[in-house]
Amino acid sequence: MRRFLYLNIYSFVLVFSGALALLIPLYLISKWFWILQGIAALVLFAQGIKMFYTWDDKRIKWEVLLNRNREEFRPDTFEQFIQAPCGRLLAKSVLAELGKSNEYKNLLKMKKPLLTSCKENCTPVKTVVFVNENYNK
């Protein structure tokens, strides 16, 4: 239960932010703010709930990462997880289970700067579609 709460902390933050967005009395300023608050709250709730649905995936990745590092510590297995905030929580949890919490500082050195990761992950892809002329014949 504690691991579930820890690994889903960003999900809880989004859901509570959605609730907070509804509680702020901006409708006193203008009725249009109430509509904007509702949209913001729906977006925050939806993202938070979507992140809750990734629990099974997080649990599986946690077990795999733990098993890979149980015999000997392999920092290269943490590289993809250290790039995102949710993955860093996963890495911290695994390191705590292994008793190697002090290695987290070394793993942070593998974290790429934001601009570099955006350039690598947001590259344009050229899609080519070939039409088979003989398909209908």
N, C-alpha and C positions, 0 to 999 in steps of 0.2 A: 504494500500500500504506500509506503514511504517513497519507494522508487517511482511509482505511478505519479504521485504528487510532484516529485522533483522534476521528472522528465517532461511533465505537462505544464510546467509553470507558465510558459508563454501562452498556452491555451487559456489558462485561468486569467491571465492578465488581459487578454483580448475580450473574454466574456465579461469580466468585471468592468472593463473600459466601456463596453457597449451599454451596460447597466448605468454607469456613471453618465454617459452621454445623454441618456433619457432623463436623468435626475436634475440636470442643470436647467434652471428655469429661464431659458432664453426666449420662450414663447411670450414672456412679458414684454420683450422688446418689440417683437413682431411675430405674427402667426406663421410667417414663412420659415422662421428659424425652427419651428416645431417640426416641419416637414424635413428640413435638413438634418435635424437631430435624429429623426426616425430613420432616415437613409443611412446616416453614419452608424447608428446602433445596429441596424440590420447587417451592414457590411462587417462590423466587428464581431457580432454574434456568429455570422456565417463562417468567418475565417477561424474563429476560436473553436467552433464545433468541428470544422474540417480538420483542424489540427488534432482534436481529440480522437478522430477516427484513425489517425496514424499510430495509435498506441501499439497495435499488434506488430507493425513494422519496426517500431522502436525497440520493442521487447526482443524480437528476433535478432536485430542488429546488436543489441546489448549482449545477448548470449553468445553470438558468433565472435564478437570482439573479445569477450572475456575468454572464450575457449582458445582463440588464437594466441592470446598472451599469457595464458596460465603457466605454461612450461617455461618459456623465456619471453622477456619483454621485447616486443618488436614495434618500434615507433612508427615504421612505415605503414602499419595497418590503421593508424589513427589519422593519416593525412587527409582523407576525404571528409572525415567527421569534424576536423578542427576548423574547417572553412566557414561553417554556418553556426549561428548561436545555439540552435537546438542540438546540433552535433557536438558542440563543445560541452553541453550539459551531459550528453551521453558519454563522452570521453571522460569527464570528471567522475561520473558515477562508476564507470568501469575501473578507472584508476584507484578510486577509493576502495572498491571491492578487492582489487589486487594488492592493496596496501602500498601503492606507489604514487600517492597524491603529489609528491614533490616533483614528479616527472612532468606535470602539467605545464610548468614554465618552459621546459625544453620543447614540448609539443607546440606551444604557441609560436615558436620561431618558424614553424612550417606554415603558419597562416599567411595567406597571400593578401596584399593590400586590396582594398575595395575596387579600385580602378582596374587593376590587373585581372581580378576575377571576373569583373564585368566584361572586359575585352575578350577573355577566353570563353566565357559562357554565352555571350550575346553576339556571336559572329553571324553574319548573314549566310544563309544557305541557298544555293541555287537549286531550284527544282525544275527538272525537265520531264515533260509528259510526252510520251510517244503514242501516237494514235495508230492503231493497227487497222489499215484499210481493208484487210481481208477478214475482219472480224464478223461482219454481217453476211458474208457470202456463204 
